[in-house]
Amino acid sequence: MSSPQTAAPRGTTTPQPAAPAPYPRRWYTLGVLCLSLLVIVVDTTIVNVAIPTLAASLDAGSGALAWIVDSYTLVFAALLLPAGALGDRYGRHRALSAGMLVFGAGSIGAALSGTAAQLIAARAVMGAGAALIMPATLALITAVFTDPAERARAIGLWSAVSGLGVAIGPTAGGWLLQHFSWGAIFLVNVPVVVAALAGAVFLVPASSAPHRPPLDAAGALLAVAGLGALTYAVIQAGEDGWATAGTLARFAAAAVLLAAFGYSQARAAAPMLDLTLFRDGRFTGAVASVTVMFFGLAGITFVLTQIYQFVLGYSPLEAGVRALPGALALAAASPLGTRAAARFGIRAAITAGMAVAAAGLAWFATADGGSGYGHYVVASVLLSAGIGLTMSPATQSSLSALPPAKAGIGSAVSNTSRNLGTVLGVALVGSIAATVYSGRMPDGPAGESIGAAAGIAGHLPAPAAASLHDTAAAAFVHGADLGVLVAAAAVLGTAALVVRHLPGRR
C-alpha cells in the first residue's frame, strides 16, 4: 500500500522534477556522430569531380552521369522518412550501426562496378545506408544534449560538418583520382565506416522515441515512387525535350504519385510524414530554406566540375583544389550563423544567408565561354558563405518546433528536404545545361555532351580542336548559366517566404 501524498506547507514552493543529467560522454558521442555524418555527406559531391573519368571509363552519357550522381541522393531522400521512423521505433543507435554497415557494403560494390548500371545500383545501396544514418545522428544529438545552450552548440558543429562535407567532396575526390583509380573515391569510405562503428559501440548511448510509432509501409512506397518518378522526369526531359508527350506524361505520373502520398499521410492514423508539422512557420520556413540552398549548391557543383575540367582544362586534382575556397567560406560562416541567430534572431540570420547565396548564384549566371577561374570562385565563395550562415539557424528553427517524441521523424523531414533539394539541383540544373548545350551544338557525337566534344577535339588538328572547344565551352556555360539562374530565383522566392513565416528576434 502506497503512502499518501502530503500537501506542501503553505507558503512553500512545490519542488520541480530535476532535469535529466547530461550524458557524461556526450562530446565524444558528438565526435562519432559528426564522423558518421561527414562520410555520407562527402559522398553527395565526391563523385562530381569524377564525372569526366566515369564518362570515359564506363562509356556513360549525360543521362547516365546524372543518375550516377542522383541514385545516391534520391534513395537517400526517399528513405529518410521511413528510416527516421525505424530509428525512433527500434533505437537510433541501432539505426546508426545498421546504416554504416549498409553504406560500407554499397561503397565496396561501387568500387568494384564495371558498368554504369552497376555503379548506379551500388550508389543506391549506399543511399539506403545513409538514410538510416543521418536522422539518427540529429536525433541522438537532441537526446544526449539536454542543456539548450549545449544543444545549440552541438547542432552548430553538426551543421558545420554537414555543410563542410558537401564542400570538400570535390577536393577529396580530385586527390584520390590523381593518385588512384576512380574506385578509390568509394573505397576510402570503408576505414571511416570501421572507425565510426567502433566509436558507436563504446560512445553512443541507446536512444529511442518514448512512444514507438507504427510503420507506414504504404506511405514509404508512395514516397519512393513519387520522388523517383519526379527525378526521372526531370533527367529525361534534358534528353527528350521539356514539351514532348513522354516528358509531360512522366511529370503527370510523378504528380499523381506525390498527391497519393500526401493523401495517404493526411488520412493515416499514424502517418510517416506528419503534415501538421508544416503548420508551424518555424518548421516550414526552415525546411524550405534548406531545400533551396542545397538545390543551388548541388546544381552549381554538378556543372562547375565539368566547367573546370572540360572548359578550363584542369585535372581532377586541380579542379578539386579550386573548390577549397568555397569549403573554407562555408566553415568560416557556419559559426557566424549561430551567433547571428542568437543576436539578431533566426529570421534575420537565415534571410541574410539566403541573400548572400542568391548573389553568388546570380554572379555565376553572368559567365560566358571566356570566363576564368576568378569569376567562378567568387560565385562559389558567396554561395558557400550563404549556406554556412543559413544551416545552423535553420536546423535550430526546425528542431525548436518539434516535441521530443518527434525529434527523429522531424529531423528526417528536414534532411529529406535537404536531399530532395540536392537531387533536384543536379537533375534540373544539369538537365537545363544539357538541353541548351545540345541545341547549340551541331548534330553528331559532339552534340551529345561536352565530354564527347572534348574527346573528339583530342583527335583533331589544332585549329579544328580549338574551334570545337570554344563552341562547346560557350554552349555549355550558357546552359549552366540558365540552370543556375533558376536556382537563384528559387532562393530569392524562398527568402520572401522566410521573412513572412519565421518569427523575429523574439
Stockholm file with secondary structure:
# STOCKHOLM 1.0

chainA/1-506         MSSPQTAAPRGTTTPQPAAPAPYPRRWYTLGVLCLSLLVIVVDTTIVNVAIPTLAASLDAGSGALAWIVDSYTLVFAALLLPAGALGDRYGRHRALSAGMLVFGAGSIGAALSGTAAQLIAARAVMGAGAALIMPATLALITAVFTDPAERARAIGLWSAVSGLGVAIGPTAGGWLLQHFSWGAIFLVNVPVVVAALAGAVFLVPASSAPHRPPLDAAGALLAVAGLGALTYAVIQAGEDGWATAGTLARFAAAAVLLAAFGYSQARAAAPMLDLTLFRDGRFTGAVASVTVMFFGLAGITFVLTQIYQFVLGYSPLEAGVRALPGALALAAASPLGTRAAARFGIRAAITAGMAVAAAGLAWFATADGGSGYGHYVVASVLLSAGIGLTMSPATQSSLSALPPAKAGIGSAVSNTSRNLGTVLGVALVGSIAATVYSGRMPDGPAGESIGAAAGIAGHLPAPAAASLHDTAAAAFVHGADLGVLVAAAAVLGTAALVVRHLPGRR
#=GR chainA/1-506 SS CCCCCCCCCTTSCCCCCCCCCCCTTHHHHHHHHHHHHHHHHHTTTTTGGGHHHHHHHTTCCHHHHHHHHHHHHHHHHHHHHHHHHHHHHHCHHHHHHHHHHHHHHHHHHHHTCCSHHHHHHHHHHHHHHHHHHHHHHHHHHHHHCCSHHHHHHHHHHHHHHHHHHHHHHHHHHHHHHHHSCTTHHHHTHHHHHHHHHHHHHHHCCCCCCSSCCCCCHHHHHHHHHHHHHHHHHHHHHHHHCTTSHHHHHHHHHHHHHHHHHHHHHHHCSSCSSCGGGGGSHHHHHHHHHHHHHHHHHHHHHHHHHHIIIIISCCCHHHHHHTTHHHHHHHHHHHHHHHHHHHHHCHHHHHHHHHHHHHHHHHHHTTCCTTCCHHHHHHHHHHHHHHHHHHHHHHHHHHHHTSCGGGHHHHHHHHHHHHHHHHHHIIIIIHHHHHHHHHHHSCSSGGGTCHHHHHHHHTTSCHHHHHHHHHHHHHHHHHHHHHHHHHHHHHHHHHHHHHHHHSCCCC
#=GC SS_cons         CCCCCCCCCTTSCCCCCCCCCCCTTHHHHHHHHHHHHHHHHHTTTTTGGGHHHHHHHTTCCHHHHHHHHHHHHHHHHHHHHHHHHHHHHHCHHHHHHHHHHHHHHHHHHHHTCCSHHHHHHHHHHHHHHHHHHHHHHHHHHHHHCCSHHHHHHHHHHHHHHHHHHHHHHHHHHHHHHHHSCTTHHHHTHHHHHHHHHHHHHHHCCCCCCSSCCCCCHHHHHHHHHHHHHHHHHHHHHHHHCTTSHHHHHHHHHHHHHHHHHHHHHHHCSSCSSCGGGGGSHHHHHHHHHHHHHHHHHHHHHHHHHHIIIIISCCCHHHHHHTTHHHHHHHHHHHHHHHHHHHHHCHHHHHHHHHHHHHHHHHHHTTCCTTCCHHHHHHHHHHHHHHHHHHHHHHHHHHHHTSCGGGHHHHHHHHHHHHHHHHHHIIIIIHHHHHHHHHHHSCSSGGGTCHHHHHHHHTTSCHHHHHHHHHHHHHHHHHHHHHHHHHHHHHHHHHHHHHHHHSCCCC
//
